[in-house]
Amino acid sequence: MRVDITDLTVEIAGTRLVSDLALHAGSGQFVGLVGPNGSGKSTLLRTVYRALRPTTGTILLDGDDLYAMSAREGARRLAALPQEASTEFDFTVAEVVAMGRVPHQRATARATDDDRDVCTTSLARVGAAHLAGRGFLTLSGGEKQRVLIARALAQQPRVLVLDEPTNHLDIAQQLEVLALVRASGLTVLTALHDLNLAALHCDLLYVIHSGRIVASGAPHDVLSPDLLAEVFGVRAHRVRHPETGATQLLFDRVLPTVPPAKEL
């Protein structure tokens, strides 16, 4: 499913958080948003999963206006893992994944055999079938992310939105989670802090700075030393990943220029 975002602006209490953003993701593309803290990545994603309404602009899914859809129809097309995605109640893993079926059920309907099959398959796809009977709150961070991805897959969307899905995960878990998302075949929009993970997994990157998109394109084209110095305030050295060939980055601080000492 194609995602087209045009002229998107968000203002809250008179403060403009993002301005005139445009983003386009082709069907099945893995699209990353990168930028410093506070740049507007989460604001943009929150408008896509309808936690925040844009002040102006449009979001289209295969040409259909997202905000003209009912909540149920929107949830059948798009699933999200917000940064705060969690549950305070100790549901079992099977119960958490079953929540993904709600957009496909009538208000008073019970889960069908088809619903249960979808949930079982979704857990198996993320390698978490053995966790079905566990309490969600007993899981590790990586296990929780697997289960939340399974819940999203059980929703059977065509677009998946993830806001910092690798936060608080160790490196092995980060790689596993992004590989699972990549293997889903869905159109993916995700915000990522780690530029090397973004370069390794994303087909397309959008760089957001001070509420505006300042660059977009393939990771190798976008992640230039000049842009990284301007946007992130770091000095970057680009290298090639020895196996995948993806651009990877080594960083140094940009040191302040010290004026020459005055002669006495």
Phi, psi and omega in degrees: 000131180279142175240127179232117178246128186226133173052043185275123177230138178232125175236136176229124179051041177082358179257127179274119182269319174221151186228124168051045181281142174228131181214139181225127178236123177284162181303126179081001179283149175255106188247126182253145173250126179231152180166165180296165174304137179080008183282340179120005182299308182293324177300313178301311182295324180296329175289329182287323177263017167065029170275344183216129183270132179292150176287316175218164176109171182230149173233117184245137172248110186050040176087354180262135182291118181302320185279355172268352181275155170291161178301321181294315180295318177300320181288339175283338181262330190223133175240154184222147168240092177293167177301323185269016182297110179194180175222138180273347181260144186275066171294156171286162177302318180300322179291321178297314181295324180297337177299335178293344181272351185305318180298343182259003184245149171289158188303322184255007186279148174270164178298138179265172175300324178296318177301314181295323178294319179298316181295317179298316179296320181296318177296321179295323182298329181261011178069032184235020181300327182289350181266359191308321183270356182283152171287136183301322184289348179272355186278158172285170179301316180294321178294320178299317180296321177300316182294319180293325174294320177299319177299317178296319179294324178296336177290344180053051177277178172244351176230136179237127180246127183230128179252105180053061185290347182256005178302137174068016177253149175285171190297322179296319179293322178301312181296320180295314183297314181292326176295320177298316180295316180300320183286349183293334182079002180279163167286125188240132169242124182217141170267135181225136174278321187280111184292330178290321175296320179297317180293327183285325190252337189270142172282327188215139177240142169242127180259123181249132180218124180052041174081006180230150174278122184253349178196151175205153179147191177296147183309316182298325181282327187276318188276066179270153179303322181295315181293318181295325176293318183289316188273317186256349179069034179231158174261123187245143173242125183267135176227166177261135173297129187295338182256313185269339184080000181292149175294130174233159192234140170246139190240146167229156173291150169274111184279141179295147179282126180264123180294148179297147180292141178286140177284140178278000000 
